[in-house]
Amino acid sequence: AEHVASFGPAAARTREATVFARLNTEIPGDVGCWMVYFLNIVDLDVGDGLFLAPNEPHSYLSGDCVEVQAASDNVIRAGLTPKFKDVDTLLDILTYSTDSLDHSQYFTDGKSVQKYMPPAWCDDFALTVVRLSKEAETATISAPSSVVLGVVTAGSGVVNGIAVASGACIAIPCGDAEVTFA
């Protein structure tokens, strides 16, 4: 809390100082609070996507998101958690890249399907969001080249002839025909 007082009145703080003050209140004294001065603070709106290359530090500060990543067992923490912090390993694996954040590709059918694709060199996964509405009661995506895993987050419907409802998980094998949502 003594660090927060030195930033002055909330109205005069920079964005970083405001986020630092909030984090330091939520996790007092955690060294990870200082990362707001070294990392990009990015606000995402509903439907936005962001690609981060392997070994890039990141943290979710608020809200809900879907994180899709390649097969990995390397969650390396350096702050903002009461769990073990392995700073030495983190420093060994970081790429220290300053590439921009907009590497991913975004496609939409203009109605109900949004697809987020990482750069071509990272072809392990993609994320497709299907939102049905009265204006777009059905949607079809092309035959998957790998297994498709899905979660129904709201409502109910039919996927390839199988009834699904909120909370249901689906798996569509590689090589199946087009996938139809209704």
DAVENQUI-V838410 format. One record per residue. N is the residue number from 1. PHI is phi in whole degrees, -180 to 180 (* if undefined). OMEGA is omega in whole degrees, -180 to 180 (none if undefined). D_LAST is the distance of its C-alpha to the last C-alpha in Angstrom with 2 decimals. Layout:
# DAVENQUI-V838410
n->(N & N)
phi->(PHI & PHI)
omega->(OMEGA & OMEGA)
d_last->(D_LAST & D_LAST)
This chain:
# DAVENQUI-V838410
n->(1 & 2 & 3 & 4 & 5 & 6 & 7 & 8 & 9 & 10 & 11 & 12 & 13 & 14 & 15 & 16 & 17 & 18 & 19 & 20 & 21 & 22 & 23 & 24 & 25 & 26 & 27 & 28 & 29 & 30 & 31 & 32 & 33 & 34 & 35 & 36 & 37 & 38 & 39 & 40 & 41 & 42 & 43 & 44 & 45 & 46 & 47 & 48 & 49 & 50 & 51 & 52 & 53 & 54 & 55 & 56 & 57 & 58 & 59 & 60 & 61 & 62 & 63 & 64 & 65 & 66 & 67 & 68 & 69 & 70 & 71 & 72 & 73 & 74 & 75 & 76 & 77 & 78 & 79 & 80 & 81 & 82 & 83 & 84 & 85 & 86 & 87 & 88 & 89 & 90 & 91 & 92 & 93 & 94 & 95 & 96 & 97 & 98 & 99 & 100 & 101 & 102 & 103 & 104 & 105 & 106 & 107 & 108 & 109 & 110 & 111 & 112 & 113 & 114 & 115 & 116 & 117 & 118 & 119 & 120 & 121 & 122 & 123 & 124 & 125 & 126 & 127 & 128 & 129 & 130 & 131 & 132 & 133 & 134 & 135 & 136 & 137 & 138 & 139 & 140 & 141 & 142 & 143 & 144 & 145 & 146 & 147 & 148 & 149 & 150 & 151 & 152 & 153 & 154 & 155 & 156 & 157 & 158 & 159 & 160 & 161 & 162 & 163 & 164 & 165 & 166 & 167 & 168 & 169 & 170 & 171 & 172 & 173 & 174 & 175 & 176 & 177 & 178 & 179 & 180 & 181 & 182)
phi->(* & -66 & -69 & -64 & -60 & -73 & -85 & 81 & -60 & -55 & -65 & -98 & -76 & -73 & -58 & -61 & -65 & -66 & -67 & -58 & -60 & -64 & -64 & -67 & -76 & -76 & -133 & -54 & 76 & -72 & -61 & -63 & -57 & -73 & -64 & -61 & -91 & -117 & -110 & -79 & -96 & -123 & -99 & -112 & -89 & -53 & 92 & -78 & -132 & -147 & -104 & -124 & -68 & -56 & 68 & -99 & -69 & -158 & -153 & -97 & -96 & -167 & 93 & -111 & -154 & -112 & -106 & -116 & -141 & -68 & -55 & -162 & -128 & -111 & -88 & -116 & -100 & -129 & 169 & 61 & -159 & -82 & -75 & -54 & -110 & -106 & -65 & -61 & -64 & -58 & -64 & -70 & -96 & -60 & -91 & 55 & -81 & -113 & -58 & -70 & -86 & -102 & -83 & -79 & -108 & -128 & -124 & -145 & -89 & 82 & -126 & -130 & -116 & -122 & -129 & -111 & -119 & -71 & -57 & -56 & -70 & -121 & -96 & -71 & -163 & -150 & -125 & -117 & -112 & -117 & -121 & -91 & -151 & -64 & -77 & -134 & -81 & -137 & -149 & -132 & -116 & -65 & -56 & -72 & -91 & -147 & -61 & -111 & -111 & -141 & -132 & -87 & -95 & -160 & 73 & -148 & 178 & -133 & -120 & 48 & 85 & -108 & -69 & -135 & -141 & -49 & 95 & -74 & -112 & -129 & -135 & -118 & -64 & -61 & 90 & -61 & -67 & -49 & -105 & -113 & -114 & -143)
omega->(179 & 177 & -177 & -177 & -178 & -180 & 177 & -178 & -178 & -178 & -177 & -176 & 171 & 178 & -180 & -179 & 178 & 179 & 177 & -178 & 179 & -179 & -178 & 175 & -178 & -178 & -173 & 175 & -180 & -178 & 179 & 178 & -177 & -179 & 179 & 180 & -178 & -178 & 175 & 171 & -175 & 174 & 178 & 174 & 177 & -180 & 179 & 177 & -179 & 177 & 173 & 180 & 177 & 177 & 175 & 179 & 177 & 179 & 174 & -177 & 176 & 177 & 180 & 178 & 174 & 176 & 178 & -180 & 177 & 179 & -175 & 172 & -173 & 169 & -177 & -176 & 177 & 179 & -180 & 179 & 173 & -179 & -180 & 178 & -178 & -174 & -179 & 178 & 178 & -180 & 178 & -173 & -177 & -180 & -177 & 178 & 177 & 177 & 178 & -176 & -171 & 178 & -173 & 177 & -177 & 179 & 174 & 175 & 179 & -177 & -170 & -175 & 172 & 180 & 178 & -178 & 173 & 177 & -176 & -179 & -179 & -172 & -179 & -173 & 171 & 178 & 177 & 178 & 178 & 177 & 179 & -180 & 177 & 179 & -180 & -174 & 177 & 176 & 178 & 173 & -176 & -180 & -177 & 176 & 174 & -180 & 177 & 175 & -178 & 176 & 176 & -175 & 180 & 175 & 179 & -180 & -178 & 176 & -178 & 175 & -179 & 180 & 178 & 178 & -179 & -179 & -179 & 174 & -180 & 174 & 179 & -176 & 175 & 176 & 176 & 177 & 178 & 179 & -178 & 179 & 178 & none)
d_last->(52.37 & 55.55 & 53.58 & 51.41 & 54.49 & 55.71 & 52.72 & 54.02 & 52.26 & 48.44 & 48.41 & 50.45 & 48.52 & 46.66 & 42.97 & 44.03 & 46.63 & 44.19 & 41.72 & 44.75 & 46.01 & 42.70 & 42.43 & 46.09 & 45.64 & 42.68 & 44.31 & 48.01 & 50.00 & 47.25 & 48.10 & 44.43 & 44.80 & 46.85 & 44.06 & 42.86 & 45.85 & 44.94 & 41.15 & 38.89 & 37.31 & 33.85 & 31.63 & 27.91 & 25.62 & 22.03 & 20.12 & 23.42 & 24.27 & 27.68 & 29.10 & 32.18 & 34.12 & 35.41 & 38.38 & 37.71 & 38.36 & 35.73 & 35.06 & 32.43 & 34.38 & 31.80 & 28.14 & 25.09 & 24.00 & 22.49 & 25.27 & 24.53 & 27.71 & 29.25 & 30.82 & 33.63 & 35.81 & 37.63 & 36.97 & 40.23 & 41.05 & 43.71 & 43.30 & 41.32 & 41.16 & 43.60 & 42.71 & 44.95 & 45.35 & 46.19 & 47.51 & 49.57 & 46.62 & 44.55 & 47.40 & 47.70 & 44.09 & 43.40 & 43.19 & 44.60 & 42.54 & 42.42 & 39.61 & 37.38 & 34.07 & 31.92 & 31.59 & 27.83 & 25.72 & 22.75 & 20.21 & 17.51 & 15.61 & 16.70 & 13.37 & 10.94 & 12.32 & 15.77 & 17.74 & 21.13 & 23.59 & 27.02 & 30.06 & 30.46 & 33.11 & 30.68 & 27.98 & 27.22 & 23.85 & 21.37 & 18.86 & 15.41 & 13.69 & 10.07 & 9.94 & 7.34 & 9.56 & 10.81 & 12.05 & 9.05 & 5.95 & 4.40 & 6.64 & 8.86 & 11.86 & 15.01 & 16.39 & 17.76 & 21.55 & 21.75 & 20.00 & 16.86 & 17.00 & 14.41 & 14.61 & 12.20 & 14.45 & 13.15 & 11.07 & 8.82 & 5.47 & 5.10 & 6.57 & 8.57 & 8.78 & 9.96 & 9.36 & 9.95 & 11.58 & 13.75 & 16.36 & 14.77 & 15.69 & 14.28 & 16.36 & 15.56 & 18.92 & 20.57 & 20.54 & 17.30 & 15.70 & 13.03 & 10.16 & 6.65 & 3.81 & 0.00)
